[in-house]
Every structure is written in structure tokens, then in C-alpha cells.
Amino acid sequence: MQKPLILVVNDDGINAPGIRKLISIMNKFGEVVVVAPDSPQSGKGHAITIESTIRCDRVKIDDGPQIEYSCSGTPADCVKLAINKLLERKPDLCVSGINHGSNSSINVIYSGTMSAAVEGSLEGIPSIGFSLLDYSHNADFTESESFIKKITNYVLVNGLPDGVCLNVNIPKSEKGKEIKGIKICRQANANWEEEFDERKDPKGRTYYWLTGKFVNFDNGEDTDEWALKNHYISIVPVQFDVTAHNAISKINNII
């Protein structure tokens, strides 16, 4: 029997500790091919490259049996290129991450990590995006490993519904606070209260730096934000069909 073929992608770049950890975990499950950006692509969402060339080079970053490619494109580009040019067969699984930082709630819209997973599901591949709530380059992924293995094994054995991928967020490791378990959640109603910090460069020209704070408006105990705050791993099923089905009947009178 063939081993499962697993495509590994991310948005923090091919050298990020998160993807290096994810590669080592996936090597225990099957044949691993990595196609990841050659530089950080956080916040790119589902952007694709259409007005410039994409370069993709075979690389070897560290020990392991995985095949690796460094790509100049976005996370979504990486998945498209892998499926259309680099792989001889369709992957059995696409995993993205481990992202350095949260992709819970509204962050899923902006996330390159999750856009890679969504792109995988668009292609009919069971896909998972993993994120750890620690932005540090030296983030500790040790506690998350057993849970990543459990979730990965479940998806390889059982698959996922058509058009659905998983958004998995993992609490930051803290001394005296162990992860309590896993919660299947809905996306919380939360958003960023944004500001643009206006500054001047040395030549006196104005430029802006996006800042802001994350605000949770949702008091529900079935949300990803509640789960993470209470030190559970959150799993939100995500779909690429963004139709507001419940609104169709309400706006039918337009026509």
C-alpha cells in the first residue's frame, strides 16, 4: 500500500520553526512534500500571483525524508503550483502551519495559513490549518504535538465533508496551564478596532502603520475565542462557499 501523500504549506516562510515542526510530525504519517513561501506572507489572505512570475526551487533545509520547494508566491500559489506542477498525484492531505499566532475568529479571513488550507479543500483535498497562539520565533510547540497527531490521524482515517477544512488554534504553552482538550466550535463574533498610526519618514513624507486591538463581542461558550481563553484547542470547520444562504429568501424581492 502507498503511504499517504501529505502536502505541507505555511505563510510564515519555509524556514519558520512552526513549519519545521509540522514537517517532522507529518513525516510520521506518510510521504511529505513541502511547498512553502521563501519569505513571510502573513496576512496575504487568499491572494494569488497574476502580474509577476513565480519561482520555485528545490531546497534542503534540514534532515528528513521530505521533498521541499521554496516558492516566491503566496500560500495559495504554493498549493496551486504543488497540485498542478510538482506532484505526480493528488495529496491525501494538505496541512498548513504551524502558524506563529492566532487565526481564530475574524483572523481566518486575513490568514495566509488558512487560505492555503481552503485552497486545498477547493481541490478536494482534506485540509487542516494549524496555529499556535504564540507569535514568538522561539515558540514552544512541544505540548501541541500530540494533539496535532490526533487530529491528523482522524482526518486521514475519516476524511472531511466536501468543501470543508479545519481551522485548528492551539493555546500558548504556559507553565502551570496544561491544554484541557479539544472543543469543536463556531467562529466567534469578534473583530479588530483598527487605527492607522501616521508617521513621517526622514524626507518628511507621510506614511501609515496599521495598528489596533482585537475585541471579542461574543459571550457564547461555543466559540473558538471562549475555548482558547479557557485553554482548550479550538477546531472550527471552515468552508469556501461564502454564500449567505439564510439571506436569499429575505432579498428575493429585489427581483
C-alpha positions as CSV (number, residue, x, y, z in Angstrom):
1,M,0.0,0.0,0.0
2,Q,1.1,3.5,-0.8
3,K,1.8,5.8,2.1
4,P,-0.4,8.9,2.3
5,L,1.0,11.8,0.4
6,I,1.0,14.9,2.5
7,L,1.4,18.5,1.2
8,V,2.8,20.9,3.8
9,V,2.4,24.6,3.4
10,N,2.5,27.8,5.5
11,D,2.6,31.6,5.4
12,D,5.5,32.3,7.8
13,G,8.0,31.1,5.3
14,I,9.8,27.8,4.7
15,N,12.4,28.5,7.4
16,A,9.9,29.2,10.2
17,P,10.1,27.0,13.3
18,G,6.4,26.2,13.0
19,I,6.6,24.6,9.6
20,R,9.8,22.7,10.5
21,K,7.9,21.2,13.5
22,L,4.9,20.3,11.3
23,I,7.1,18.6,8.8
24,S,8.7,16.5,11.4
25,I,5.2,15.4,12.7
26,M,3.9,14.7,9.2
27,N,6.9,12.5,8.4
28,K,5.5,10.0,10.8
29,F,2.3,9.7,8.8
30,G,3.5,9.5,5.2
31,E,5.4,10.9,2.2
32,V,5.8,14.6,2.7
33,V,6.2,17.3,0.1
34,V,6.7,20.8,1.3
35,V,5.9,23.8,-0.9
36,A,6.2,27.0,1.1
37,P,6.9,30.7,0.6
38,D,10.5,31.8,0.5
39,S,9.7,34.7,2.8
40,P,6.9,35.6,5.3
41,Q,3.5,36.0,3.7
42,S,1.3,36.6,6.8
43,G,-1.9,38.5,6.2
44,K,-1.9,37.8,2.5
45,G,-5.3,36.0,2.7
46,H,-6.2,34.2,-0.5
47,A,-4.0,36.4,-2.7
48,I,-2.6,34.8,-5.9
49,T,0.2,36.0,-8.2
50,I,-1.1,37.1,-11.6
51,E,1.1,40.0,-12.7
52,S,4.6,38.7,-12.0
53,T,6.5,35.4,-12.3
54,I,6.6,32.7,-9.7
55,R,9.8,30.9,-9.0
56,C,10.1,27.6,-7.2
57,D,13.3,25.9,-6.3
58,R,14.1,22.5,-4.8
59,V,15.8,23.0,-1.4
60,K,17.1,21.1,1.6
61,I,16.6,22.9,4.9
62,D,17.2,20.1,7.5
63,D,17.4,16.4,7.9
64,G,14.4,14.2,6.9
65,P,13.0,12.3,4.0
66,Q,10.7,15.2,2.9
67,I,10.9,16.8,-0.5
68,E,11.0,20.6,-0.2
69,Y,10.4,23.5,-2.5
70,S,10.8,27.2,-1.8
71,C,8.3,29.3,-3.7
72,S,8.3,33.1,-4.4
73,G,4.5,33.1,-4.4
74,T,1.7,33.3,-1.8
75,P,0.4,30.4,0.3
76,A,-2.4,29.9,-2.2
77,D,0.1,29.9,-5.0
78,C,2.1,27.2,-3.3
79,V,-0.9,24.9,-3.1
80,K,-1.9,25.6,-6.8
81,L,1.7,25.0,-8.0
82,A,2.1,21.8,-6.0
83,I,-1.1,20.3,-7.4
84,N,-0.7,21.4,-11.0
85,K,3.1,21.1,-11.5
86,L,5.1,19.5,-8.7
87,L,3.2,16.4,-7.5
88,E,2.6,13.3,-9.5
89,R,-0.7,12.5,-7.7
90,K,-3.2,14.4,-5.7
91,P,-2.2,14.6,-2.0
92,D,-4.2,12.6,0.6
93,L,-3.9,15.5,3.0
94,C,-2.9,19.2,2.9
95,V,-1.7,20.8,6.2
96,S,-0.8,24.4,6.7
97,G,1.2,25.9,9.6
98,I,2.1,25.7,12.3
99,N,1.3,29.4,12.2
100,H,3.0,31.7,14.8
101,G,0.0,33.5,16.1
102,S,-3.8,33.2,16.3
103,N,-6.1,32.5,13.3
104,S,-9.2,32.4,15.4
105,S,-12.4,34.3,14.7
106,I,-12.2,37.0,12.0
107,N,-8.5,36.4,11.6
108,V,-9.4,33.5,9.3
109,I,-10.3,36.0,6.6
110,Y,-6.9,37.5,6.5
111,S,-4.8,34.4,7.2
112,G,-2.4,33.1,4.6
113,T,-2.2,29.9,6.6
114,M,-5.9,29.2,6.4
115,S,-6.1,30.3,2.8
116,A,-3.7,27.6,1.9
117,A,-6.0,25.1,3.7
118,V,-9.0,26.5,2.0
119,E,-7.3,26.2,-1.4
120,G,-6.6,22.5,-0.6
121,S,-10.2,21.9,0.1
122,L,-11.2,23.7,-3.1
123,E,-9.1,21.0,-4.8
124,G,-11.0,18.2,-3.0
125,I,-8.1,17.5,-0.6
126,P,-8.8,17.1,3.2
127,S,-7.1,20.1,4.6
128,I,-6.1,21.5,8.0
129,G,-4.7,24.8,9.2
130,F,-2.8,24.7,12.5
131,S,-2.0,27.8,14.5
132,L,-0.3,28.3,17.9
133,L,-1.2,31.4,19.9
134,D,2.4,32.5,20.3
135,Y,4.0,35.0,17.9
136,S,7.5,34.4,19.1
137,H,10.1,32.9,16.7
138,N,11.1,30.7,19.6
139,A,7.5,29.5,20.3
140,D,7.3,26.1,22.1
141,F,5.4,23.6,20.0
142,T,6.0,20.6,22.3
143,E,2.7,20.5,24.0
144,S,0.8,20.8,20.8
145,E,2.4,17.8,19.1
146,S,0.2,15.0,20.5
147,F,-2.9,17.0,19.6
148,I,-1.7,17.6,16.0
149,K,-1.1,13.9,15.6
150,K,-4.5,13.1,16.9
151,I,-6.3,15.5,14.6
152,T,-4.2,14.5,11.6
153,N,-4.8,10.8,12.2
154,Y,-8.6,11.4,12.5
155,V,-8.7,13.3,9.1
156,L,-6.5,10.7,7.3
157,V,-8.8,7.9,8.5
158,N,-12.2,9.6,8.3
159,G,-11.7,12.4,5.7
160,L,-13.7,15.6,5.9
161,P,-17.0,16.7,4.3
162,D,-16.7,18.1,0.8
163,G,-15.7,21.7,0.7
164,V,-14.7,21.8,4.4
165,C,-11.3,22.3,6.0
166,L,-10.4,22.6,9.7
167,N,-9.2,25.8,11.4
168,V,-7.2,24.5,14.4
169,N,-6.0,27.0,17.0
170,I,-3.8,25.9,19.9
171,P,-3.4,27.9,23.2
172,K,0.1,29.1,24.0
173,S,2.1,26.9,26.3
174,E,2.2,28.3,29.8
175,K,3.7,26.9,33.0
176,G,1.1,25.5,35.2
177,K,-1.6,25.6,32.5
178,E,-2.0,22.4,30.5
179,I,-4.2,22.1,27.5
180,K,-7.5,20.8,28.7
181,G,-8.6,19.1,25.5
182,I,-10.3,19.9,22.2
183,K,-13.5,21.8,21.5
184,I,-15.4,21.8,18.2
185,C,-16.5,25.4,17.9
186,R,-18.1,28.1,15.8
187,Q,-16.2,31.2,14.8
188,A,-16.7,34.0,17.4
189,N,-18.2,37.3,16.5
190,A,-15.0,39.4,17.1
191,N,-13.1,42.0,15.1
192,W,-10.2,44.4,15.1
193,E,-10.7,48.0,16.2
194,E,-8.1,49.4,13.8
195,E,-6.1,52.6,13.7
196,F,-3.5,53.9,11.2
197,D,-0.6,55.4,13.0
198,E,0.6,58.4,10.9
199,R,4.3,58.9,10.8
200,K,6.9,60.8,8.8
201,D,9.9,59.3,7.1
202,P,13.4,61.0,7.1
203,K,12.4,63.0,4.0
204,G,9.2,64.3,5.6
205,R,6.8,62.2,3.6
206,T,3.8,60.8,5.4
207,Y,3.4,57.0,5.8
208,Y,1.0,54.8,7.8
209,W,1.4,51.8,10.1
210,L,-1.6,49.6,10.8
211,T,-2.3,49.1,14.5
212,G,-5.3,48.2,16.6
213,K,-6.7,45.9,19.2
214,F,-8.7,42.7,18.9
215,V,-12.2,42.9,20.5
216,N,-14.5,39.9,21.2
217,F,-18.2,40.9,21.1
218,D,-19.3,37.3,21.6
219,N,-20.3,35.9,25.0
220,G,-21.1,32.4,23.7
221,E,-19.4,29.4,25.3
222,D,-19.4,27.5,22.0
223,T,-16.9,29.8,20.2
224,D,-13.2,29.5,19.4
225,E,-12.4,32.5,21.5
226,W,-14.1,31.0,24.6
227,A,-12.3,27.7,24.0
228,L,-8.9,29.3,23.7
229,K,-9.4,31.6,26.6
230,N,-10.2,28.6,28.7
231,H,-7.2,26.7,27.5
232,Y,-8.8,24.3,25.0
233,I,-7.8,23.7,21.5
234,S,-10.5,25.1,19.1
235,I,-11.5,23.4,15.9
236,V,-13.7,25.4,13.6
237,P,-15.0,23.7,10.3
238,V,-14.4,26.3,7.5
239,Q,-16.0,26.2,4.0
240,F,-15.1,28.1,0.9
241,D,-18.8,28.6,0.0
242,V,-19.3,32.1,1.4
243,T,-23.0,32.4,0.2
244,A,-25.2,33.8,2.9
245,H,-27.9,31.1,2.4
246,N,-30.2,32.4,5.1
247,A,-30.4,35.8,3.4
248,I,-31.5,34.5,-0.1
249,S,-35.2,34.4,0.8
250,K,-35.0,37.8,2.5
251,I,-33.7,39.7,-0.5
252,N,-35.7,37.8,-3.2
253,N,-38.0,40.9,-3.6
254,I,-35.1,42.7,-5.2
255,I,-36.1,41.0,-8.4
